Amino acid sequence: MEYGRPKTLYNRWIRWSRKGIFARILMELAREGDNTDTLMIDATHLKAYRTASSLGRKNSKRPHDWPDKGWAELKTACCHGCFGSPIRMFLSAGNLSDYKGALALLSSLPKAKWLLADRGCDADWFRNALKEREIDPCIPSRRNRKVAIPHDAERYR
């Protein structure tokens, strides 16, 4: 599929982001996802190429530690409903731990019975916070845990 020149795509991304179009698209996709009994959280590491020519100018409002050109490190954490529709999303600069994304999403999680996550979210504080919200965690234990915490392997699969 042909999307056009990278600069055109970047300009469209910036223009639509400023107008709030992407926020409305995500909200529309997430509207039906709030009525679920199973949630899933996953995080991924992304690389985005900086193509804005204004970042290298003297009057630019970019942070001083940003390079003029090159790759930007991004980390995204997303909460999905049981059918894969996105419910909440957290995007951060840099390669952060999965705990940070889970913490950012925790307060905005809808009511649910189960939450599935990978080993990156296996922390006692996260499990306790889920139990306070009456959500049962289905998270495999980290390999370095002295006492493994059992999880429902069939549900996790």
N, C-alpha and C positions, 0 to 999 in steps of 0.2 A: 504494500500500500504506500502511495506517495503522499507525504505530508508537506512538502515544500522545503525551502531553504532553512537551515538552523536559525539564522538571524530573524526570519519572519516568524518562526515558531516562538522564539524567545520574546519578541515584541508582543505577540498575541498573548502569551502567558502573562506578561507584566500588565498589559492593558486589561485583560479579563480579571486578573487578581485584584487590581485596584477598583474595578467596578463591582467586585463581589460575586462575579458569575460562578467561579469555582466553589465558593462557599455555598451558594444556592444549589448547585448541582449535587454537592455532597449531602446537603440537608435533605434534598428530595430523595436521594438514594437511601438515606438513613431513616426516613420517615416511617417506612413500614417495618424496619428492623427492630424497633423498640419492643414489639410484642413477641418475645421469645423467652424460653426457659433455659436455653444454653447459650453462653457467650464464649467467644474465643479471642484471645489476645496473642498477637504475634508481632515481632519487631524485625526490621531488616535494615541493612546498611546500604546506603545509596551514594553514588558519586554523580555530581552534577557539574557540567562544564560552564564556567563563567564566560559569557560571550558579550556582556555589556561593555561597549566601548567607553562609556562614561566613567567606569571604575578607575581608570588610570589617570584621570584629569586631576589637576591641582585642587580645584574647588569641589572635588567629589566628597560626599558625605559618608564614604565607606569607612569602616574601622581600620585602624592603622596596621593591624596584623593580617589583613587580607592581602593576598598576593594580587598583582595586577592581572595575571592570567593564570589559568590552571584549573585543577579540580577542586571542587568544594565537597567536603565530607558532610553527609547528612544521615540522620538516623530517624526512622519513622516507626511509630508503634500504632497499631490499628486494632480496634475492637470490632469484631464481626458478630453477626447473629448466626444462628445455626445453619442458615442457607447461604452464608457467605456475603450477605449484604453489609456494607460498612455502617457502623453505628457511631463510633467516635474515632478520631485520629489525632495523633500528636507528632509533630515534626520538629526536630531539634537540629541545631548546627553541631557538627562534630560527631565522633563515634562514641556515644554514651552507652552506659550499661542498660540492659533491658529493664532493670529496676526503676530507672528514671522514667521511662515511658509508662510502666505499670503504675507508678505513683501519680503521674500526671493524669492518667485515665481513670484512676480509682474513684475519685469523688463524683465523676459524671456518669458512672455506669448505671444503666437502668436496672430495674428489679429483674432478678433471674434466679434460677435454681442452681445452675452449674456454671463454672467458669473453667474453660480449658486453656492451658498455657504450657509452654515448653519449660525445660529445666532452667532457662535464663531467668525465669520469674520465681524460682523456688527460694523463698525467703520466709522465715517465721513471721516477720512483721506483715508481709503481704497476705499470708494465709490467715493470720489473726484478723486483719482488716476486712477480708472477705467474709469471715465467719461473723463479724460484728454486723455486716450488711445482710446476713442470712443467705449467703451464697456459698455453696459447697465447692471448694477448690478441687480440681482434677489436674494436678501438676506432678509429673514424675520428679522424684528426688534427685538432687545433684549427686554425682558419683562420689564426691568427697564427704558426704554426710555420714556421720558415725552411725546413726540409727536412721535407716530409710523410712520414709513416711509412705504408707501404701496409697495407691490411687487406683481408680477403676480403669484398667488397661483397655477393656472393651469400649468404654465410652470415649477414652482418649483416642483410640484408633479411629 
